[in-house]
Amino acid sequence: MANPDIDKTTPIGVIDRRTARLQDRIVVFFVGLLMVVLLASFWMIHLTVERTAQKTVRSELEGSARVFKYLLELNSQKFLAATSVLTKDFGFREAIATRDRDTILSALTNHAARINASGMGVIGLDGIVVSDSLSPGSAGKPYPFADLISEAGTRGDASGIRLIGGKPHQIIIVPVLAPLPISWVSISFAVDDAVALERKRLTSTDITFVDASTNPPRILATTVPVSRQADLAKSVAAILKAAPNATRVNLAGDEFEVLSIPLEDARRAPLHALLQLSVEEGLENYKLLQVVMLFLAAICIGTTLLGSIRIARRVTRPIAALAAAAREIERGNYNITVNSTGSFEIQQLASAFTGMTRGLAERDNMRDILGKVSSHQVAEQLLKGEIELGGVEVVASVMFTDVRNFTALAEKMTPTQSLALLNEFLTEISRIVEEHEGVVDKYIGDGVMALFGAPVPREGDTQRAVQAALAVRDGVRELGKRLAKRGLPNPEVGCGLNTSNMIAGNIGSATRLNYTVLGDGVNLASRFEGLTKRYHVPIVAGERTHDQSTGIVWREIDKVRVHGRVKPERIFEPLGAVGSIDRYDLDRLQAWHDALEHFRGRRWAVAKAAFESLSGMQGYGRLSEIYLGYIRDLSATPPPPDWDGAFTLYEK
């Protein structure tokens, strides 16, 4: 018996490999599931962070744009205030009143220096430049920014950003009053890198001034490092096209959100300020969050890995024990107990498995017991609870066997000796029946009743029944030789074989059943077994058995009416398989069938001579004697014209 400790009775290598694979699958499942969840979470968080960062950066840009516009307006107001004060200066007005260009130019230069302006100019009411410190050569020419003069004439002053010498300047126009306007004064302040840098300090964004009137647009001033200016110049057109919305551009490998702000009405001066914020800097806080999340994810993965390994072991170890126990049961060892620790469910499973093992052991014991008192097929039906009173009509072959003169032999032996001898015969016959897929229905004294085609019908049942009868004939002869060597009797066995429609089922009561077959065909098979004694042949088979089998050499024996039946039955003896009979025996068999034909043709003299010639041959003596007796009786009392060649046998 196997050791109840499954780990010791089972090949450890196989179990360990299978357990390891199951453990690996459980661990991979849990860790993989967590990874999928984490990756999905990271992806969603990443998308959310990207959108949030973009919104945040653009929101900051819009705020910076509002600050930038406010600074422009504030700067413009400051310059207007400074210019208004200047135009009210008595000396300045006196200088302008002289109409001397040199005097005016000198005054303009001095006053421009006092307020840090790039230049000042005086324009007559007719729009002609009187003098200009920034462009001395423009004196006597029309002022280039007549729109500002017109605006100042309407509003009293004007401010705007224009290109002077290809560079952007903020221009302030105010009148010189005495007390009525006698001329216009323009003050120009350069908008250069220094101005852009100052605006960057106040808005916390990089600022670039561009001229959109050229193709491609030209950068006028910027706080962007030189290394990024080339990429910025390539992107200006796209940035301007996206206005008033912000857009993302790549500058020297870094991502920036850029917002374009028009400095003036595009019809007057297509000048724009580009405000840039680094996306990388905007994502710094979110990247710190990502680092923290990655750290937490690593902790989660590590914890999940350790936990899943522990869980996998707690699951797979009991499963491995159950698998080992199942293999022991498969080998027929039921003396095992699965001792499992773990969760309540695992313990319940182990307990149920142990109960199942006991049930299987009891079931196998019961099957073995039932198999010894009934066929395996019937035992299976009993175990399944499918046995009920009643039956069904089937086509089956029934074989009855009987040990010749066993009763007389038993009188010469002790009961123990006779029982041992009988069991040897029955064991040999039962083995042959089961080898040919037949079912031993019951033992009748020293005989056996076997079925072919019930309870489970199969193709070729009749053929196997004939082959089984031949095997019983030969097997008993071999057994007789072995018994003779031991000094024991070796009687012959007779077999009756018939194929017919019959009722197969369970008879008895609800508390005690017996599976068997009933019907006239069963009785006829029993009568055929009895006829083996009359004809001195080992096997007698009915006509239907003869007709439904192939590959067998048959000898027709007679045509008889057995006791209790009206219809005659042709009976046959199977001699062996085709090819197993030698030529001499086949010639005798042909002579026998010829003699039968003469007999049934009422050619008594010819038939008598044929039977007499066969009477001295082995296996034909008793048969010839019977037919010679028929001929004597029929010669003395001829049969009627409708005689069918059959004889009625009154003995059972």
C-alpha positions as CSV (number, residue, x, y, z in Angstrom):
1,M,0.0,0.0,0.0
2,A,1.2,3.5,-0.7
3,N,2.3,5.8,2.1
4,P,-0.5,8.2,3.0
5,D,2.1,11.0,2.9
6,I,1.5,12.0,-0.7
7,D,4.7,14.0,-1.0
8,K,6.6,10.7,-0.4
9,T,4.6,8.5,-2.7
10,T,4.5,10.8,-5.7
11,P,7.4,11.6,-8.1
12,I,8.6,14.8,-6.6
13,G,10.2,16.2,-9.8
14,V,7.0,15.9,-11.8
15,I,4.9,17.5,-9.0
16,D,7.4,20.3,-8.4
17,R,7.6,21.2,-12.1
18,R,3.8,21.2,-12.5
19,T,3.4,23.1,-9.2
20,A,6.0,25.6,-10.2
21,R,4.3,26.2,-13.6
22,L,1.0,26.8,-11.8
23,Q,2.7,29.1,-9.3
24,D,4.3,31.0,-12.1
25,R,1.0,31.4,-13.9
26,I,-0.7,32.7,-10.8
27,V,2.1,35.1,-10.0
28,V,2.3,36.3,-13.6
29,F,-1.5,36.7,-13.7
30,F,-1.6,38.9,-10.6
31,V,1.5,40.9,-11.4
32,G,0.4,41.2,-15.0
33,L,-3.0,42.3,-14.0
34,L,-1.5,44.9,-11.7
35,M,0.9,46.1,-14.5
36,V,-2.0,46.4,-16.9
37,V,-4.0,48.5,-14.3
38,L,-0.9,50.6,-13.5
39,L,-0.1,51.2,-17.1
40,A,-3.6,52.1,-17.9
41,S,-3.7,54.4,-14.9
42,F,-0.3,55.9,-15.9
43,W,-1.5,56.5,-19.4
44,M,-4.7,58.1,-18.3
45,I,-2.8,60.2,-15.7
46,H,-0.3,61.1,-18.4
47,L,-2.9,62.2,-20.8
48,T,-4.7,64.2,-18.0
49,V,-1.4,65.8,-16.9
50,E,-0.6,66.7,-20.5
51,R,-3.9,68.3,-21.0
52,T,-3.8,70.0,-17.6
53,A,-0.3,71.2,-18.2
54,Q,-1.2,72.5,-21.6
55,K,-4.2,74.3,-20.2
56,T,-2.1,75.6,-17.3
57,V,0.7,76.9,-19.6
58,R,-1.8,78.5,-22.0
59,S,-3.6,80.0,-19.1
60,E,-0.3,81.5,-17.8
61,L,0.4,82.7,-21.4
62,E,-3.0,84.4,-21.5
63,G,-2.3,86.0,-18.2
64,S,1.1,87.1,-19.3
65,A,-0.5,88.5,-22.5
66,R,-2.9,90.6,-20.4
67,V,0.1,91.8,-18.3
68,F,2.0,92.6,-21.5
69,K,-0.9,94.6,-22.9
70,Y,-1.3,96.4,-19.7
71,L,2.4,97.3,-19.7
72,L,2.2,98.6,-23.2
73,E,-0.7,100.8,-22.2
74,L,1.0,101.9,-19.1
75,N,4.2,102.7,-20.9
76,S,2.3,104.6,-23.5
77,Q,0.6,106.7,-20.8
78,K,3.9,107.4,-19.1
79,F,5.4,108.6,-22.4
80,L,2.4,110.7,-23.1
81,A,2.6,112.3,-19.7
82,A,6.3,113.0,-20.2
83,T,5.8,114.4,-23.7
84,S,2.9,116.6,-22.5
85,V,5.1,118.2,-19.9
86,L,7.8,118.8,-22.5
87,T,5.4,120.6,-24.9
88,K,4.3,123.0,-22.2
89,D,7.9,124.0,-21.5
90,F,8.2,127.8,-22.4
91,G,11.8,127.4,-23.8
92,F,10.8,124.5,-26.0
93,R,7.9,126.4,-27.4
94,E,10.1,129.5,-28.0
95,A,12.6,127.3,-29.9
96,I,9.8,125.9,-32.1
97,A,8.5,129.4,-32.7
98,T,11.8,130.5,-34.2
99,R,11.3,128.1,-37.1
100,D,15.1,127.6,-37.1
101,R,15.8,124.0,-37.9
102,D,19.1,124.0,-36.2
103,T,17.7,125.6,-33.1
104,I,14.8,123.2,-33.1
105,L,17.1,120.1,-33.7
106,S,19.3,121.1,-30.8
107,A,16.3,121.5,-28.5
108,L,14.9,118.2,-29.7
109,T,18.2,116.4,-29.1
110,N,18.5,117.8,-25.5
111,H,14.9,117.0,-24.5
112,A,15.1,113.5,-26.0
113,A,18.2,112.8,-23.9
114,R,16.4,114.1,-20.8
115,I,13.6,111.5,-21.2
116,N,15.7,108.6,-22.6
117,A,13.9,108.8,-26.0
118,S,15.4,107.5,-29.1
119,G,14.5,110.7,-30.9
120,M,12.2,113.6,-31.2
121,G,10.7,115.5,-34.1
122,V,8.5,118.5,-34.9
123,I,5.9,118.2,-37.6
124,G,4.0,121.2,-38.9
125,L,0.3,121.4,-39.0
126,D,0.6,120.7,-42.7
127,G,2.2,117.3,-42.0
128,I,5.7,118.3,-43.1
129,V,8.6,117.4,-40.9
130,V,10.3,120.5,-39.5
131,S,13.1,118.7,-37.7
132,D,13.7,115.2,-36.5
133,S,16.7,114.2,-34.2
134,L,16.2,110.5,-35.2
135,S,16.1,111.1,-38.9
136,P,17.7,114.6,-39.6
137,G,17.4,114.0,-43.3
138,S,13.6,113.8,-43.2
139,A,13.2,117.6,-42.6
140,G,11.0,119.2,-45.2
141,K,9.4,115.8,-46.1
142,P,5.9,114.6,-45.3
143,Y,5.7,112.8,-42.0
144,P,5.6,109.0,-42.8
145,F,3.0,108.1,-40.1
146,A,0.2,110.5,-41.1
147,D,-2.4,108.1,-39.4
148,L,-0.9,109.0,-36.1
149,I,-1.1,112.8,-36.9
150,S,-4.7,112.3,-37.9
151,E,-5.5,110.3,-34.7
152,A,-3.8,113.0,-32.6
153,G,-5.9,115.7,-34.3
154,T,-9.0,113.8,-33.4
155,R,-8.1,112.7,-29.9
156,G,-5.6,115.3,-28.9
157,D,-2.7,112.8,-28.8
158,A,-1.7,109.5,-30.3
159,S,0.5,106.5,-29.6
160,G,1.6,103.6,-31.8
161,I,4.4,101.2,-32.7
162,R,6.0,101.7,-36.1
163,L,9.1,100.6,-37.9
164,I,11.7,103.3,-38.2
165,G,14.8,102.3,-40.1
166,G,13.6,98.7,-40.0
167,K,13.4,98.8,-36.2
168,P,10.2,99.0,-34.1
169,H,9.7,102.2,-32.1
170,Q,6.9,103.3,-29.9
171,I,5.9,106.8,-31.2
172,I,4.0,109.4,-29.2
173,I,2.3,112.4,-31.0
174,V,1.2,115.4,-29.0
175,P,0.4,119.0,-30.1
176,V,2.4,122.1,-29.2
177,L,-0.1,124.6,-27.9
178,A,0.3,128.5,-27.8
179,P,-2.5,128.3,-26.7
180,L,-3.8,126.9,-30.0
181,P,-1.8,124.1,-31.8
182,I,1.1,125.5,-33.7
183,S,2.8,122.1,-34.5
184,W,3.1,118.5,-33.6
185,V,5.8,116.8,-31.5
186,S,6.7,113.1,-32.0
187,I,8.8,111.2,-29.5
188,S,10.2,107.8,-30.5
189,F,11.2,105.0,-28.0
190,A,13.1,102.0,-29.5
191,V,11.5,98.6,-28.9
192,D,14.6,96.4,-28.8
193,D,16.1,93.4,-27.0
194,A,16.4,95.5,-23.8
195,V,12.7,96.3,-23.9
196,A,11.9,92.7,-24.6
197,L,14.1,91.6,-21.7
198,E,12.4,94.1,-19.4
199,R,9.0,92.8,-20.4
200,K,10.2,89.2,-19.8
201,R,11.1,90.2,-16.2
202,L,7.7,91.5,-15.6
203,T,5.7,88.8,-17.4
204,S,7.9,85.7,-16.7
205,T,7.7,84.8,-20.4
206,D,10.1,85.0,-23.3
207,I,9.1,87.8,-25.7
208,T,9.8,88.1,-29.4
209,F,8.8,91.0,-31.6
210,V,8.3,90.1,-35.3
211,D,7.4,91.9,-38.5
212,A,4.7,90.0,-40.4
213,S,5.0,92.2,-43.5
214,T,7.9,90.2,-44.9
215,N,7.9,86.6,-46.2
216,P,9.0,84.9,-44.1
217,P,8.2,87.0,-41.1
218,R,11.3,88.7,-39.6
219,I,12.3,88.7,-35.9
220,L,12.9,92.3,-34.7
221,A,13.8,91.6,-31.1
222,T,13.7,88.6,-28.8
223,T,14.7,87.3,-25.4
224,V,15.0,83.7,-26.8
225,P,18.6,82.3,-26.7
226,V,20.5,82.3,-30.0
227,S,20.4,78.5,-30.1
228,R,16.6,78.5,-30.4
229,Q,16.2,81.5,-32.7
230,A,16.6,79.6,-35.9
231,D,13.8,77.2,-35.0
232,L,11.7,80.1,-33.8
233,A,12.1,81.9,-37.1
234,K,10.9,78.8,-39.0
235,S,7.9,78.5,-36.8
236,V,6.7,82.2,-36.8
237,A,4.4,81.7,-39.8
238,A,2.6,78.8,-38.1
239,I,2.4,80.7,-34.8
240,L,0.8,83.8,-36.5
241,K,-1.6,81.5,-38.4
242,A,-2.8,79.9,-35.1
243,A,-3.5,83.3,-33.5
244,P,-5.3,84.3,-31.4
245,N,-4.9,80.7,-30.0
246,A,-1.7,79.4,-28.6
247,T,0.3,76.7,-30.3
248,R,3.1,74.3,-29.4
249,V,6.4,74.5,-31.2
250,N,9.7,72.7,-30.8
251,L,12.7,74.9,-30.3
252,A,16.1,73.2,-30.2
253,G,14.5,70.0,-28.9
254,D,12.3,71.6,-26.2
255,E,8.6,72.1,-26.4
256,F,7.2,75.7,-26.0
257,E,3.7,77.1,-25.9
258,V,3.6,80.3,-28.0
259,L,0.9,83.0,-28.1
260,S,0.9,85.8,-30.7
261,I,-0.3,89.3,-29.7
262,P,-0.8,92.0,-32.3
263,L,1.0,95.2,-31.3
264,E,-1.0,97.4,-33.8
265,D,-3.9,97.1,-36.2
266,A,-2.5,94.9,-38.9
267,R,-3.7,97.5,-41.5
268,R,-1.4,100.0,-40.0
269,A,1.6,98.0,-38.9
270,P,1.7,94.2,-39.0
271,L,3.8,93.9,-35.9
272,H,3.4,91.1,-33.3
273,A,4.7,90.1,-29.9
274,L,5.2,86.4,-29.4
275,L,5.0,85.2,-25.8
276,Q,6.7,81.8,-25.1
277,L,6.5,79.5,-22.1
278,S,8.5,76.3,-21.7
279,V,6.3,73.2,-21.5
280,E,9.1,71.4,-19.7
281,E,9.1,74.0,-16.9
282,G,5.3,73.8,-16.8
283,L,5.5,70.1,-16.3
284,E,8.1,70.1,-13.5
285,N,5.5,69.7,-10.7
286,Y,3.7,67.0,-12.6
287,K,7.0,65.2,-13.3
288,L,7.7,65.2,-9.6
289,L,4.2,63.6,-9.1
290,Q,5.1,61.0,-11.7
291,V,8.3,60.1,-9.9
292,V,6.3,59.7,-6.7
293,M,3.8,57.6,-8.5
294,L,6.5,55.4,-10.0
295,F,7.9,54.9,-6.6
296,L,4.5,53.9,-5.2
297,A,4.0,51.6,-8.3
298,A,7.3,49.9,-7.6
299,I,6.2,49.3,-4.0
300,C,2.8,48.0,-5.2
301,I,4.5,45.7,-7.7
302,G,6.9,44.4,-5.1
303,T,4.2,43.9,-2.6
304,T,1.9,42.2,-5.1
305,L,4.8,39.9,-6.3
306,L,5.5,38.8,-2.8
307,G,1.8,38.4,-1.9
308,S,1.0,36.5,-5.1
309,I,3.9,34.1,-4.5
310,R,2.6,33.5,-1.0
311,I,-1.0,33.0,-2.3
312,A,0.2,30.8,-5.2
313,R,2.0,28.6,-2.8
314,R,-1.0,28.4,-0.4
315,V,-3.1,27.4,-3.4
316,T,-0.7,25.1,-5.4
317,R,0.6,23.1,-2.5
318,P,-2.8,21.7,-1.6
319,I,-3.5,21.3,-5.3
320,A,-0.3,19.4,-5.8
321,A,-1.2,17.1,-2.9
322,L,-4.6,16.5,-4.4
323,A,-3.0,15.9,-7.8
324,A,-0.7,13.4,-6.3
325,A,-3.6,11.7,-4.5
326,A,-5.5,11.6,-7.7
327,R,-2.6,9.8,-9.4
328,E,-2.5,7.3,-6.5
329,I,-6.2,6.7,-7.0
330,E,-5.6,6.2,-10.7
331,R,-3.1,3.5,-9.9
332,G,-5.7,1.9,-7.7
333,N,-4.4,3.0,-4.3
334,Y,-7.2,4.2,-2.2
335,N,-5.4,4.0,1.1
336,I,-4.5,7.7,1.1
337,T,-5.5,10.7,3.2
338,V,-5.0,14.3,2.0
339,N,-3.9,16.5,5.0
340,S,-4.2,20.1,3.8
341,T,-3.7,23.3,5.7
342,G,-4.8,26.7,4.4
343,S,-8.0,28.5,3.9
344,F,-11.3,27.1,4.9
345,E,-12.2,26.4,1.3
346,I,-9.0,24.4,0.7
347,Q,-9.6,22.4,3.9
348,Q,-13.2,21.7,2.7
349,L,-11.9,20.6,-0.7
350,A,-9.4,18.2,1.0
351,S,-12.1,16.8,3.2
352,A,-14.4,16.3,0.2
353,F,-11.5,14.6,-1.7
354,T,-10.9,12.2,1.2
355,G,-14.6,11.4,1.3
356,M,-14.6,10.9,-2.5
357,T,-11.6,8.5,-2.1
358,R,-13.5,6.4,0.4
359,G,-16.5,6.4,-1.8
360,L,-14.5,5.3,-4.8
361,A,-12.9,2.5,-2.7
362,E,-16.3,1.3,-1.6
363,R,-17.6,1.6,-5.2
364,D,-14.7,-0.4,-6.6
365,N,-15.1,-3.1,-3.9
366,M,-18.8,-3.2,-4.7
367,R,-18.0,-3.4,-8.4
368,D,-15.6,-6.3,-7.8
369,I,-18.2,-8.1,-5.7
370,L,-20.9,-7.5,-8.3
371,G,-18.6,-8.4,-11.1
372,K,-18.1,-11.8,-9.5
373,V,-21.8,-12.6,-9.2
374,S,-23.0,-10.9,-12.4
375,S,-21.6,-9.4,-15.6
376,H,-19.5,-6.2,-15.6
377,Q,-22.2,-4.5,-17.8
378,V,-24.9,-5.4,-15.3
379,A,-22.7,-4.4,-12.4
380,E,-22.2,-1.0,-14.1
381,Q,-25.9,-0.5,-14.4
382,L,-26.4,-1.5,-10.8
383,L,-23.9,1.1,-9.7
384,K,-25.5,3.8,-11.8
385,G,-28.9,3.0,-10.4
386,E,-30.2,2.2,-13.9
387,I,-31.7,-1.3,-13.0
388,E,-35.5,-1.5,-13.0
389,L,-38.0,-4.3,-13.3
390,G,-38.9,-5.0,-16.9
391,G,-37.2,-5.7,-20.2
392,V,-36.8,-5.0,-23.8
393,E,-36.8,-7.1,-27.0
394,V,-33.4,-7.7,-28.4
395,V,-31.7,-9.9,-31.0
396,A,-29.1,-11.9,-29.1
397,S,-27.2,-15.2,-29.2
398,V,-27.4,-17.5,-26.2
399,M,-25.0,-20.2,-25.4
400,F,-25.5,-23.0,-22.9
401,T,-22.6,-25.3,-21.9
402,D,-22.7,-28.5,-19.9
403,V,-19.8,-30.7,-18.6
404,R,-20.6,-34.2,-19.7
405,N,-21.2,-36.8,-17.0
406,F,-20.0,-34.5,-14.3
407,T,-22.5,-35.9,-11.8
408,A,-21.2,-39.4,-12.2
409,L,-17.6,-38.2,-11.9
410,A,-18.4,-36.2,-8.7
411,E,-19.6,-39.4,-7.1
412,K,-16.1,-40.7,-7.3
413,M,-14.5,-37.6,-5.7
414,T,-14.8,-35.8,-2.5
415,P,-17.0,-32.6,-2.5
416,T,-13.9,-30.4,-2.3
417,Q,-12.3,-32.2,-5.2
418,S,-15.4,-32.1,-7.4
419,L,-15.9,-28.4,-6.6
420,A,-12.3,-27.6,-7.5
421,L,-12.6,-29.5,-10.8
422,L,-15.9,-27.8,-11.6
423,N,-14.4,-24.4,-10.9
424,E,-11.5,-25.1,-13.3
425,F,-14.0,-25.8,-16.1
426,L,-16.2,-22.8,-15.3
427,T,-13.2,-20.5,-15.0
428,E,-11.9,-21.6,-18.5
429,I,-15.3,-21.2,-20.1
430,S,-16.0,-17.8,-18.4
431,R,-12.6,-16.5,-19.6
432,I,-13.3,-17.5,-23.2
433,V,-16.8,-15.9,-23.1
434,E,-15.5,-12.6,-21.7
435,E,-12.6,-12.6,-24.2
436,H,-15.2,-12.7,-27.0
437,E,-17.2,-9.8,-25.4
438,G,-19.9,-12.1,-24.1
439,V,-21.6,-12.0,-20.7
440,V,-21.8,-14.9,-18.3
441,D,-25.5,-14.7,-17.3
442,K,-25.5,-17.4,-14.7
443,Y,-24.0,-20.7,-13.7
444,I,-26.4,-23.6,-13.8
445,G,-24.9,-26.5,-11.8
446,D,-22.0,-27.6,-13.9
447,G,-23.1,-25.5,-16.9
448,V,-22.9,-21.9,-18.0
449,M,-25.4,-19.6,-19.7
450,A,-23.7,-16.9,-21.7
451,L,-25.2,-14.0,-23.7
452,F,-23.9,-12.2,-26.8
453,G,-25.8,-9.0,-27.6
454,A,-27.3,-8.3,-24.2
455,P,-27.3,-6.2,-22.1
456,V,-25.1,-4.2,-24.6
457,P,-25.6,-5.0,-28.2
458,R,-22.6,-4.8,-30.6
459,E,-22.0,-5.4,-34.2
460,G,-21.0,-9.0,-34.9
461,D,-22.4,-10.5,-31.7
462,T,-23.5,-13.7,-33.5
463,Q,-20.0,-14.1,-35.1
464,R,-18.3,-13.7,-31.7
465,A,-20.8,-16.2,-30.2
466,V,-19.8,-18.9,-32.7
467,Q,-16.1,-18.1,-32.3
468,A,-16.6,-18.4,-28.5
469,A,-18.2,-21.8,-28.8
470,L,-15.3,-23.0,-31.0
471,A,-12.9,-21.6,-28.4
472,V,-14.7,-23.3,-25.6
473,R,-14.5,-26.6,-27.5
474,D,-10.8,-26.2,-28.0
475,G,-10.1,-24.7,-24.6
476,V,-11.8,-27.5,-22.7
477,R,-9.9,-30.1,-24.7
478,E,-6.6,-28.4,-23.7
479,L,-7.8,-28.2,-20.1
480,G,-8.6,-31.9,-20.3
481,K,-5.0,-32.6,-21.3
482,R,-3.7,-30.7,-18.3
483,L,-6.1,-32.4,-16.0
484,A,-5.1,-35.8,-17.3
485,K,-1.4,-35.1,-16.5
486,R,-2.6,-34.4,-12.9
487,G,-4.5,-37.7,-12.8
488,L,-7.8,-36.0,-12.9
489,P,-10.9,-36.8,-15.1
490,N,-11.1,-34.8,-18.3
491,P,-14.8,-34.8,-19.5
492,E,-16.0,-33.2,-22.6
493,V,-18.3,-30.1,-22.8
494,G,-21.4,-29.7,-24.9
495,C,-22.5,-26.3,-26.3
496,G,-25.9,-25.3,-27.5
497,L,-26.0,-22.0,-29.5
498,N,-29.0,-20.1,-30.8
499,T,-29.7,-16.6,-32.1
500,S,-33.2,-15.3,-31.8
501,N,-35.5,-12.4,-30.7
502,M,-35.8,-12.5,-26.9
503,I,-36.7,-10.4,-24.0
504,A,-33.7,-9.0,-22.0
505,G,-34.2,-7.4,-18.7
506,N,-34.5,-7.7,-14.9
507,I,-36.9,-10.2,-13.3
508,G,-37.6,-10.6,-9.6
509,S,-38.9,-8.1,-7.2
510,A,-38.2,-4.5,-6.3
511,T,-35.8,-5.7,-3.6
512,R,-34.1,-8.5,-5.4
513,L,-33.4,-8.5,-9.2
514,N,-31.8,-10.8,-11.6
515,Y,-30.8,-9.8,-15.1
516,T,-31.4,-12.4,-17.8
517,V,-33.0,-13.2,-21.1
518,L,-36.3,-15.0,-21.7
519,G,-38.0,-16.4,-24.7
520,D,-38.5,-19.4,-26.9
521,G,-35.1,-18.8,-28.5
522,V,-33.4,-19.2,-25.1
523,N,-35.3,-22.5,-24.5
524,L,-34.2,-23.7,-27.9
525,A,-30.6,-23.0,-27.2
526,S,-30.9,-25.1,-24.0
527,R,-32.5,-27.9,-26.1
528,F,-29.6,-27.7,-28.6
529,E,-27.1,-28.2,-25.8
530,G,-29.0,-31.3,-24.9
531,L,-28.9,-32.5,-28.5
532,T,-25.1,-32.6,-28.4
533,K,-25.4,-35.8,-26.3
534,R,-27.7,-37.4,-28.9
535,Y,-25.5,-36.6,-31.9
536,H,-22.2,-36.9,-30.1
537,V,-21.0,-33.5,-31.3
538,P,-19.5,-30.7,-29.1
539,I,-21.6,-27.9,-30.5
540,V,-25.1,-27.6,-31.9
541,A,-26.3,-24.3,-33.3
542,G,-29.6,-23.1,-34.8
543,E,-30.3,-22.1,-38.3
544,R,-30.3,-18.3,-37.6
545,T,-26.9,-18.5,-36.0
546,H,-25.6,-20.3,-39.1
547,D,-27.1,-17.7,-41.4
548,Q,-25.7,-14.7,-39.5
549,S,-22.1,-15.8,-39.2
550,T,-19.4,-15.7,-41.9
551,G,-16.0,-17.3,-42.3
552,I,-17.1,-20.6,-40.6
553,V,-17.1,-24.1,-42.0
554,W,-20.4,-25.7,-41.0
555,R,-21.7,-29.3,-40.9
556,E,-25.5,-29.6,-41.1
557,I,-26.6,-32.2,-38.6
558,D,-30.3,-32.6,-38.8
559,K,-33.7,-31.0,-39.2
560,V,-35.7,-31.6,-36.0
561,R,-38.8,-30.6,-34.0
562,V,-37.8,-30.3,-30.4
563,H,-40.2,-31.1,-27.7
564,G,-42.9,-28.5,-27.4
565,R,-42.3,-26.9,-30.8
566,V,-44.2,-27.3,-34.1
567,K,-41.8,-25.6,-36.4
568,P,-38.8,-27.7,-37.5
569,E,-35.3,-26.3,-37.1
570,R,-32.2,-27.1,-39.1
571,I,-29.3,-27.6,-36.7
572,F,-25.6,-27.2,-37.5
573,E,-22.2,-27.8,-36.1
574,P,-19.5,-25.3,-36.6
575,L,-16.2,-27.1,-37.4
576,G,-13.8,-24.2,-37.5
577,A,-12.8,-21.1,-39.4
578,V,-12.5,-21.2,-43.1
579,G,-8.9,-22.3,-44.0
580,S,-8.4,-24.2,-40.7
581,I,-10.0,-27.5,-42.1
582,D,-7.8,-29.8,-44.1
583,R,-8.7,-31.1,-47.5
584,Y,-9.5,-34.7,-46.2
585,D,-12.0,-33.4,-43.7
586,L,-13.5,-31.1,-46.3
587,D,-14.0,-34.1,-48.7
588,R,-15.7,-36.1,-45.9
589,L,-17.9,-33.1,-45.1
590,Q,-18.9,-32.8,-48.8
591,A,-19.7,-36.5,-48.8
592,W,-21.8,-36.1,-45.7
593,H,-23.8,-33.2,-47.2
594,D,-24.3,-35.3,-50.4
595,A,-25.6,-38.1,-48.3
596,L,-28.1,-35.7,-46.6
597,E,-29.3,-34.5,-50.0
598,H,-30.0,-38.2,-51.1
599,F,-31.8,-38.8,-47.8
600,R,-34.1,-35.8,-48.1
601,G,-34.6,-36.7,-51.7
602,R,-36.0,-40.1,-50.6
603,R,-33.2,-41.9,-52.4
604,W,-33.0,-44.4,-49.6
605,A,-30.6,-46.9,-51.2
606,V,-28.1,-44.3,-52.3
607,A,-28.3,-42.5,-49.0
608,K,-27.8,-45.8,-47.1
609,A,-24.7,-46.6,-49.0
610,A,-23.3,-43.1,-48.4
611,F,-23.9,-43.3,-44.7
612,E,-22.5,-46.7,-44.4
613,S,-19.3,-45.5,-46.1
614,L,-19.1,-42.6,-43.6
615,S,-19.9,-44.7,-40.5
616,G,-16.4,-45.9,-40.1
617,M,-14.9,-42.4,-40.2
618,Q,-14.0,-40.4,-37.1
619,G,-16.7,-37.9,-36.1
620,Y,-19.3,-39.5,-38.4
621,G,-20.1,-42.8,-36.7
622,R,-22.9,-41.7,-34.4
623,L,-24.4,-39.5,-37.0
624,S,-24.4,-42.2,-39.7
625,E,-25.9,-44.6,-37.2
626,I,-28.8,-42.2,-36.5
627,Y,-29.5,-41.7,-40.2
628,L,-29.3,-45.5,-41.0
629,G,-31.9,-46.0,-38.3
630,Y,-34.0,-43.3,-40.0
631,I,-33.7,-45.1,-43.3
632,R,-34.8,-48.4,-41.8
633,D,-37.9,-46.8,-40.3
634,L,-38.8,-44.8,-43.4
635,S,-38.3,-47.8,-45.6
636,A,-40.7,-49.9,-43.5
637,T,-43.1,-47.0,-43.1
638,P,-42.7,-44.5,-46.0
639,P,-43.4,-40.9,-45.1
640,P,-46.3,-38.9,-46.6
641,P,-45.8,-36.9,-49.8
642,D,-45.6,-33.6,-47.8
643,W,-42.8,-34.9,-45.6
644,D,-40.3,-32.1,-44.8
645,G,-37.4,-34.2,-43.8
646,A,-37.7,-33.3,-40.1
647,F,-37.9,-35.6,-37.1
648,T,-39.7,-34.9,-33.8
649,L,-37.6,-35.4,-30.7
650,Y,-39.6,-36.0,-27.6
651,E,-36.8,-36.0,-25.0
652,K,-35.9,-32.6,-23.4
